[in-house]
C-alpha cells in the first residue's frame, strides 16, 4: 500500500536506425617548425624587486584596506545594534500599551 511504484523504462519498439559508421582518417605530418633562435640566459635576479618606495606603498595600501574593511564592519555592527535597540523600545511600548488595558 505504501510502497512507491518506480516507473520502468519502456523498451524501444519498431524500427531502429543502425549506428553510424565512423571512417578513419590518415594523419599527414606537416613541415617541421623552424629552429628557434638562441635565447640568452637570464641573470639570476628575483622576479619582484622591492625598493623602499614600493615597500612603503604596499604598507600604506594594506593599512588603507584594513581601515576601510574595519569601518564597514563597525558600521554593520552599529546598524545591528540600532535595530536591536529600536525593536526593544517597540516591544516595551507595545507591552505597556497592552498592560494598561
N, CA, C and O atoms as a GROMACS GRO file, in nm:
protein
  404
    1UNK      N    1   0.081  -0.118   0.000
    1UNK     CA    2   0.000   0.000   0.000
    1UNK      C    3   0.087   0.126   0.000
    1UNK      O    4   0.060   0.220  -0.074
    2UNK      N    5   0.190   0.126   0.084
    2UNK     CA    6   0.276   0.244   0.092
    2UNK      C    7   0.405   0.229   0.012
    2UNK      O    8   0.496   0.311   0.027
    3UNK      N    9   0.414   0.129  -0.070
    3UNK     CA   10   0.535   0.110  -0.149
    3UNK      C   11   0.527   0.197  -0.274
    3UNK      O   12   0.426   0.195  -0.344
    4UNK      N   13   0.634   0.274  -0.303
    4UNK     CA   14   0.630   0.358  -0.424
    4UNK      C   15   0.642   0.273  -0.549
    4UNK      O   16   0.710   0.170  -0.549
    5UNK      N   17   0.578   0.316  -0.651
    5UNK     CA   18   0.587   0.246  -0.778
    5UNK      C   19   0.690   0.318  -0.863
    5UNK      O   20   0.672   0.434  -0.899
    6UNK      N   21   0.796   0.248  -0.895
    6UNK     CA   22   0.903   0.305  -0.975
    6UNK      C   23   0.871   0.279  -1.121
    6UNK      O   24   0.848   0.165  -1.161
    7UNK      N   25   0.868   0.385  -1.202
    7UNK     CA   26   0.836   0.361  -1.343
    7UNK      C   27   0.949   0.285  -1.411
    7UNK      O   28   1.067   0.305  -1.381
    8UNK      N   29   0.912   0.198  -1.500
    8UNK     CA   30   1.012   0.120  -1.574
    8UNK      C   31   1.038   0.187  -1.707
    8UNK      O   32   0.952   0.253  -1.764
    9UNK      N   33   1.159   0.168  -1.755
    9UNK     CA   34   1.198   0.226  -1.883
    9UNK      C   35   1.136   0.141  -1.994
    9UNK      O   36   1.165   0.022  -2.003
   10UNK      N   37   1.054   0.201  -2.078
   10UNK     CA   38   0.993   0.120  -2.186
   10UNK      C   39   1.098   0.080  -2.289
   10UNK      O   40   1.189   0.158  -2.319
   11UNK      N   41   1.084  -0.039  -2.341
   11UNK     CA   42   1.177  -0.088  -2.442
   11UNK      C   43   1.139  -0.028  -2.578
   11UNK      O   44   1.020  -0.011  -2.607
   12UNK      N   45   1.239   0.003  -2.660
   12UNK     CA   46   1.207   0.060  -2.791
   12UNK      C   47   1.133  -0.041  -2.878
   12UNK      O   48   1.163  -0.161  -2.877
   13UNK      N   49   1.037   0.009  -2.951
   13UNK     CA   50   0.961  -0.078  -3.041
   13UNK      C   51   0.972  -0.022  -3.182
   13UNK      O   52   1.001   0.096  -3.200
   14UNK      N   53   0.951  -0.103  -3.276
   14UNK     CA   54   0.954  -0.059  -3.415
   14UNK      C   55   1.096  -0.062  -3.471
   14UNK      O   56   1.185  -0.127  -3.416
   15UNK      N   57   1.114   0.009  -3.581
   15UNK     CA   58   1.243   0.010  -3.648
   15UNK      C   59   1.340   0.104  -3.578
   15UNK      O   60   1.303   0.214  -3.536
   16UNK      N   61   1.460   0.060  -3.567
   16UNK     CA   62   1.564   0.147  -3.511
   16UNK      C   63   1.669   0.171  -3.618
   16UNK      O   64   1.689   0.087  -3.706
   17UNK      N   65   1.737   0.285  -3.610
   17UNK     CA   66   1.840   0.316  -3.709
   17UNK      C   67   1.971   0.249  -3.668
   17UNK      O   68   2.003   0.244  -3.549
   18UNK      N   69   2.046   0.197  -3.764
   18UNK     CA   70   2.173   0.134  -3.730
   18UNK      C   71   2.273   0.242  -3.686
   18UNK      O   72   2.259   0.358  -3.722
   19UNK      N   73   2.373   0.203  -3.610
   19UNK     CA   74   2.472   0.301  -3.565
   19UNK      C   75   2.550   0.356  -3.683
   19UNK      O   76   2.570   0.288  -3.783
   20UNK      N   77   2.594   0.479  -3.670
   20UNK     CA   78   2.668   0.544  -3.778
   20UNK      C   79   2.806   0.481  -3.792
   20UNK      O   80   2.867   0.439  -3.694
   21UNK      N   81   2.853   0.475  -3.915
   21UNK     CA   82   2.984   0.417  -3.943
   21UNK      C   83   3.088   0.528  -3.935
   21UNK      O   84   3.073   0.633  -3.997
   22UNK      N   85   3.194   0.503  -3.859
   22UNK     CA   86   3.299   0.601  -3.843
   22UNK      C   87   3.416   0.558  -3.930
   22UNK      O   88   3.467   0.446  -3.917
   23UNK      N   89   3.460   0.647  -4.018
   23UNK     CA   90   3.573   0.616  -4.104
   23UNK      C   91   3.699   0.678  -4.047
   23UNK      O   92   3.697   0.790  -3.996
   24UNK      N   93   3.808   0.605  -4.055
   24UNK     CA   94   3.935   0.657  -4.005
   24UNK      C   95   3.994   0.752  -4.107
   24UNK      O   96   3.973   0.736  -4.227
   25UNK      N   97   4.069   0.849  -4.060
   25UNK     CA   98   4.135   0.944  -4.150
   25UNK      C   99   4.285   0.931  -4.132
   25UNK      O  100   4.334   0.899  -4.024
   26UNK      N  101   4.356   0.957  -4.238
   26UNK     CA  102   4.502   0.947  -4.234
   26UNK      C  103   4.557   1.079  -4.182
   26UNK      O  104   4.506   1.187  -4.212
   27UNK      N  105   4.664   1.067  -4.103
   27UNK     CA  106   4.729   1.186  -4.049
   27UNK      C  107   4.852   1.214  -4.133
   27UNK      O  108   4.940   1.130  -4.145
   28UNK      N  109   4.857   1.334  -4.190
   28UNK     CA  110   4.974   1.369  -4.271
   28UNK      C  111   5.059   1.469  -4.193
   28UNK      O  112   5.008   1.572  -4.150
   29UNK      N  113   5.185   1.441  -4.175
   29UNK     CA  114   5.269   1.534  -4.100
   29UNK      C  115   5.296   1.659  -4.181
   29UNK      O  116   5.308   1.653  -4.304
   30UNK      N  117   5.305   1.771  -4.114
   30UNK     CA  118   5.333   1.897  -4.182
   30UNK      C  119   5.480   1.931  -4.169
   30UNK      O  120   5.555   1.858  -4.103
   31UNK      N  121   5.521   2.038  -4.229
   31UNK     CA  122   5.662   2.077  -4.227
   31UNK      C  123   5.704   2.109  -4.085
   31UNK      O  124   5.627   2.167  -4.008
   32UNK      N  125   5.827   2.070  -4.048
   32UNK     CA  126   5.873   2.097  -3.911
   32UNK      C  127   5.888   2.248  -3.888
   32UNK      O  128   5.912   2.325  -3.981
   33UNK      N  129   5.875   2.286  -3.763
   33UNK     CA  130   5.887   2.427  -3.727
   33UNK      C  131   6.031   2.471  -3.742
   33UNK      O  132   6.123   2.391  -3.722
   34UNK      N  133   6.053   2.598  -3.778
   34UNK     CA  134   6.190   2.645  -3.792
   34UNK      C  135   6.262   2.644  -3.658
   34UNK      O  136   6.201   2.659  -3.552
   35UNK      N  137   6.393   2.625  -3.666
   35UNK     CA  138   6.472   2.619  -3.544
   35UNK      C  139   6.464   2.752  -3.471
   35UNK      O  140   6.471   2.859  -3.533
   36UNK      N  141   6.449   2.746  -3.340
   36UNK     CA  142   6.437   2.868  -3.262
   36UNK      C  143   6.573   2.936  -3.249
   36UNK      O  144   6.677   2.871  -3.253
   37UNK      N  145   6.569   3.066  -3.234
   37UNK     CA  146   6.693   3.141  -3.220
   37UNK      C  147   6.750   3.117  -3.080
   37UNK      O  148   6.678   3.078  -2.988
   38UNK      N  149   6.877   3.141  -3.066
   38UNK     CA  150   6.942   3.119  -2.938
   38UNK      C  151   6.890   3.219  -2.836
   38UNK      O  152   6.885   3.339  -2.863
   39UNK      N  153   6.853   3.169  -2.721
   39UNK     CA  154   6.799   3.254  -2.615
   39UNK      C  155   6.911   3.282  -2.516
   39UNK      O  156   6.980   3.191  -2.471
   40UNK      N  157   6.927   3.410  -2.484
   40UNK     CA  158   7.031   3.444  -2.387
   40UNK      C  159   6.984   3.406  -2.248
   40UNK      O  160   6.869   3.431  -2.213
   41UNK      N  161   7.070   3.345  -2.170
   41UNK     CA  162   7.028   3.304  -2.036
   41UNK      C  163   7.001   3.427  -1.949
   41UNK      O  164   7.074   3.526  -1.953
   42UNK      N  165   6.895   3.418  -1.871
   42UNK     CA  166   6.858   3.529  -1.785
   42UNK      C  167   6.948   3.531  -1.662
   42UNK      O  168   6.993   3.427  -1.613
   43UNK      N  169   6.974   3.652  -1.613
   43UNK     CA  170   7.055   3.665  -1.493
   43UNK      C  171   6.974   3.618  -1.373
   43UNK      O  172   6.851   3.623  -1.374
   44UNK      N  173   7.042   3.574  -1.272
   44UNK     CA  174   6.975   3.527  -1.151
   44UNK      C  175   6.934   3.647  -1.067
   44UNK      O  176   7.010   3.696  -0.984
   45UNK      N  177   6.810   3.695  -1.091
   45UNK     CA  178   6.754   3.804  -1.013
   45UNK      C  179   6.618   3.760  -0.962
   45UNK      O  180   6.554   3.670  -1.018
   46UNK      N  181   6.576   3.823  -0.857
   46UNK     CA  182   6.441   3.794  -0.810
   46UNK      C  183   6.342   3.856  -0.908
   46UNK      O  184   6.372   3.957  -0.972
   47UNK      N  185   6.226   3.795  -0.918
   47UNK     CA  186   6.127   3.841  -1.014
   47UNK      C  187   6.072   3.977  -0.970
   47UNK      O  188   6.051   4.066  -1.054
   48UNK      N  189   6.049   3.993  -0.841
   48UNK     CA  190   5.993   4.118  -0.789
   48UNK      C  191   6.103   4.191  -0.714
   48UNK      O  192   6.164   4.137  -0.622
   49UNK      N  193   6.126   4.313  -0.755
   49UNK     CA  194   6.227   4.393  -0.686
   49UNK      C  195   6.156   4.491  -0.594
   49UNK      O  196   6.076   4.573  -0.639
   50UNK      N  197   6.186   4.482  -0.467
   50UNK     CA  198   6.123   4.568  -0.369
   50UNK      C  199   6.220   4.680  -0.332
   50UNK      O  200   6.326   4.657  -0.274
   51UNK      N  201   6.180   4.799  -0.366
   51UNK     CA  202   6.257   4.916  -0.326
   51UNK      C  203   6.189   4.975  -0.204
   51UNK      O  204   6.075   4.939  -0.173
   52UNK      N  205   6.256   5.065  -0.133
   52UNK     CA  206   6.191   5.125  -0.016
   52UNK      C  207   6.059   5.195  -0.052
   52UNK      O  208   5.966   5.196   0.029
   53UNK      N  209   6.050   5.252  -0.171
   53UNK     CA  210   5.926   5.318  -0.211
   53UNK      C  211   5.812   5.219  -0.230
   53UNK      O  212   5.699   5.247  -0.190
   54UNK      N  213   5.841   5.103  -0.292
   54UNK     CA  214   5.735   5.004  -0.313
   54UNK      C  215   5.692   4.941  -0.181
   54UNK      O  216   5.575   4.909  -0.162
   55UNK      N  217   5.788   4.922  -0.091
   55UNK     CA  218   5.752   4.867   0.040
   55UNK      C  219   5.661   4.964   0.113
   55UNK      O  220   5.562   4.923   0.175
   56UNK      N  221   5.694   5.093   0.107
   56UNK     CA  222   5.611   5.194   0.172
   56UNK      C  223   5.472   5.198   0.108
   56UNK      O  224   5.373   5.214   0.179
   57UNK      N  225   5.465   5.185  -0.023
   57UNK     CA  226   5.335   5.185  -0.091
   57UNK      C  227   5.253   5.062  -0.053
   57UNK      O  228   5.132   5.072  -0.034
   58UNK      N  229   5.318   4.947  -0.042
   58UNK     CA  230   5.247   4.825  -0.002
   58UNK      C  231   5.194   4.836   0.140
   58UNK      O  232   5.080   4.796   0.167
   59UNK      N  233   5.275   4.890   0.230
   59UNK     CA  234   5.231   4.905   0.369
   59UNK      C  235   5.116   5.005   0.376
   59UNK      O  236   5.018   4.982   0.448
   60UNK      N  237   5.127   5.115   0.302
   60UNK     CA  238   5.018   5.213   0.302
   60UNK      C  239   4.890   5.157   0.243
   60UNK      O  240   4.781   5.182   0.296
   61UNK      N  241   4.901   5.081   0.135
   61UNK     CA  242   4.783   5.020   0.074
   61UNK      C  243   4.718   4.918   0.166
   61UNK      O  244   4.596   4.913   0.177
   62UNK      N  245   4.801   4.837   0.233
   62UNK     CA  246   4.747   4.739   0.328
   62UNK      C  247   4.677   4.806   0.444
   62UNK      O  248   4.572   4.760   0.489
   63UNK      N  249   4.736   4.915   0.493
   63UNK     CA  250   4.674   4.988   0.603
   63UNK      C  251   4.540   5.047   0.560
   63UNK      O  252   4.443   5.043   0.636
   64UNK      N  253   4.535   5.100   0.439
   64UNK     CA  254   4.410   5.157   0.389
   64UNK      C  255   4.302   5.050   0.376
   64UNK      O  256   4.187   5.074   0.410
   65UNK      N  257   4.340   4.933   0.327
   65UNK     CA  258   4.242   4.824   0.313
   65UNK      C  259   4.189   4.783   0.449
   65UNK      O  260   4.069   4.763   0.466
   66UNK      N  261   4.279   4.769   0.547
   66UNK     CA  262   4.236   4.729   0.682
   66UNK      C  263   4.143   4.834   0.741
   66UNK      O  264   4.043   4.799   0.804
   67UNK      N  265   4.174   4.963   0.722
   67UNK     CA  266   4.088   5.067   0.776
   67UNK      C  267   3.950   5.069   0.710
   67UNK      O  268   3.849   5.087   0.778
   68UNK      N  269   3.946   5.050   0.579
   68UNK     CA  270   3.817   5.051   0.509
   68UNK      C  271   3.733   4.930   0.551
   68UNK      O  272   3.614   4.945   0.578
   69UNK      N  273   3.794   4.813   0.556
   69UNK     CA  274   3.719   4.692   0.596
   69UNK      C  275   3.672   4.706   0.740
   69UNK      O  276   3.560   4.668   0.773
   70UNK      N  277   3.757   4.761   0.826
   70UNK     CA  278   3.718   4.782   0.966
   70UNK      C  279   3.603   4.879   0.978
   70UNK      O  280   3.512   4.856   1.057
   71UNK      N  281   3.605   4.987   0.900
   71UNK     CA  282   3.495   5.084   0.905
   71UNK      C  283   3.365   5.021   0.858
   71UNK      O  284   3.259   5.048   0.915
   72UNK      N  285   3.371   4.938   0.755
   72UNK     CA  286   3.250   4.872   0.706
   72UNK      C  287   3.194   4.777   0.811
   72UNK      O  288   3.074   4.774   0.835
   73UNK      N  289   3.282   4.700   0.874
   73UNK     CA  290   3.236   4.605   0.976
   73UNK      C  291   3.178   4.677   1.097
   73UNK      O  292   3.077   4.634   1.153
   74UNK      N  293   3.242   4.786   1.139
   74UNK     CA  294   3.190   4.861   1.254
   74UNK      C  295   3.056   4.924   1.221
   74UNK      O  296   2.966   4.926   1.306
   75UNK      N  297   3.039   4.974   1.099
   75UNK     CA  298   2.910   5.032   1.063
   75UNK      C  299   2.801   4.926   1.057
   75UNK      O  300   2.686   4.954   1.093
   76UNK      N  301   2.834   4.808   1.012
   76UNK     CA  302   2.736   4.699   1.013
   76UNK      C  303   2.698   4.661   1.155
   76UNK      O  304   2.580   4.636   1.184
   77UNK      N  305   2.796   4.655   1.245
   77UNK     CA  306   2.768   4.624   1.384
   77UNK      C  307   2.681   4.732   1.447
   77UNK      O  308   2.590   4.702   1.524
   78UNK      N  309   2.708   4.858   1.414
   78UNK     CA  310   2.628   4.968   1.466
   78UNK      C  311   2.485   4.960   1.414
   78UNK      O  312   2.390   4.988   1.488
   79UNK      N  313   2.468   4.923   1.288
   79UNK     CA  314   2.334   4.909   1.232
   79UNK      C  315   2.256   4.799   1.303
   79UNK      O  316   2.137   4.814   1.329
   80UNK      N  317   2.323   4.689   1.333
   80UNK     CA  318   2.256   4.580   1.404
   80UNK      C  319   2.219   4.624   1.545
   80UNK      O  320   2.110   4.592   1.593
   81UNK      N  321   2.309   4.696   1.612
   81UNK     CA  322   2.281   4.741   1.747
   81UNK      C  323   2.164   4.840   1.750
   81UNK      O  324   2.078   4.832   1.838
   82UNK      N  325   2.160   4.932   1.654
   82UNK     CA  326   2.048   5.028   1.648
   82UNK      C  327   1.916   4.958   1.620
   82UNK      O  328   1.813   4.993   1.677
   83UNK      N  329   1.919   4.858   1.532
   83UNK     CA  330   1.798   4.783   1.501
   83UNK      C  331   1.749   4.708   1.625
   83UNK      O  332   1.629   4.705   1.653
   84UNK      N  333   1.841   4.647   1.698
   84UNK     CA  334   1.803   4.573   1.818
   84UNK      C  335   1.745   4.668   1.923
   84UNK      O  336   1.647   4.635   1.990
   85UNK      N  337   1.806   4.784   1.937
   85UNK     CA  338   1.756   4.881   2.036
   85UNK      C  339   1.617   4.930   1.998
   85UNK      O  340   1.530   4.944   2.084
   86UNK      N  341   1.594   4.958   1.871
   86UNK     CA  342   1.461   5.006   1.830
   86UNK      C  343   1.356   4.897   1.845
   86UNK      O  344   1.242   4.926   1.880
   87UNK      N  345   1.392   4.773   1.818
   87UNK     CA  346   1.297   4.663   1.837
   87UNK      C  347   1.265   4.648   1.985
   87UNK      O  348   1.150   4.621   2.021
   88UNK      N  349   1.365   4.665   2.071
   88UNK     CA  350   1.342   4.655   2.215
   88UNK      C  351   1.249   4.766   2.263
   88UNK      O  352   1.160   4.742   2.345
   89UNK      N  353   1.270   4.889   2.213
   89UNK     CA  354   1.183   5.001   2.252
   89UNK      C  355   1.040   4.975   2.204
   89UNK      O  356   0.945   5.001   2.277
   90UNK      N  357   1.025   4.926   2.082
   90UNK     CA  358   0.891   4.894   2.032
   90UNK      C  359   0.825   4.786   2.115
   90UNK      O  360   0.706   4.793   2.144
   91UNK      N  361   0.902   4.685   2.155
   91UNK     CA  362   0.846   4.577   2.236
   91UNK      C  363   0.800   4.630   2.372
   91UNK      O  364   0.694   4.592   2.421
   92UNK      N  365   0.879   4.717   2.433
   92UNK     CA  366   0.839   4.773   2.562
   92UNK      C  367   0.716   4.862   2.548
   92UNK      O  368   0.629   4.860   2.635
   93UNK      N  369   0.707   4.938   2.440
   93UNK     CA  370   0.591   5.023   2.418
   93UNK      C  371   0.465   4.940   2.400
   93UNK      O  372   0.361   4.970   2.460
   94UNK      N  373   0.474   4.839   2.319
   94UNK     CA  374   0.357   4.752   2.296
   94UNK      C  375   0.318   4.683   2.426
   94UNK      O  376   0.199   4.669   2.455
   95UNK      N  377   0.416   4.641   2.504
   95UNK     CA  378   0.387   4.573   2.631
   95UNK      C  379   0.317   4.668   2.729
   95UNK      O  380   0.223   4.627   2.797
   96UNK      N  381   0.361   4.791   2.735
   96UNK     CA  382   0.297   4.884   2.827
   96UNK      C  383   0.157   4.921   2.781
   96UNK      O  384   0.068   4.939   2.864
   97UNK      N  385   0.134   4.932   2.651
   97UNK     CA  386   0.002   4.961   2.599
   97UNK      C  387  -0.094   4.847   2.630
   97UNK      O  388  -0.208   4.870   2.670
   98UNK      N  389  -0.048   4.725   2.614
   98UNK     CA  390  -0.132   4.609   2.643
   98UNK      C  391  -0.159   4.598   2.792
   98UNK      O  392  -0.269   4.559   2.832
   99UNK      N  393  -0.062   4.632   2.877
   99UNK     CA  394  -0.079   4.620   3.022
   99UNK      C  395  -0.180   4.722   3.073
   99UNK      O  396  -0.246   4.693   3.173
  100UNK      N  397  -0.195   4.837   3.012
  100UNK     CA  398  -0.290   4.939   3.058
  100UNK      C  399  -0.435   4.900   3.033
  100UNK      O  400  -0.525   4.951   3.100
  101UNK      N  401  -0.457   4.813   2.941
  101UNK     CA  402  -0.596   4.776   2.908
  101UNK      C  403  -0.653   4.683   3.006
  101UNK      O  404  -0.768   4.642   2.992
   0.00000   0.00000   0.00000
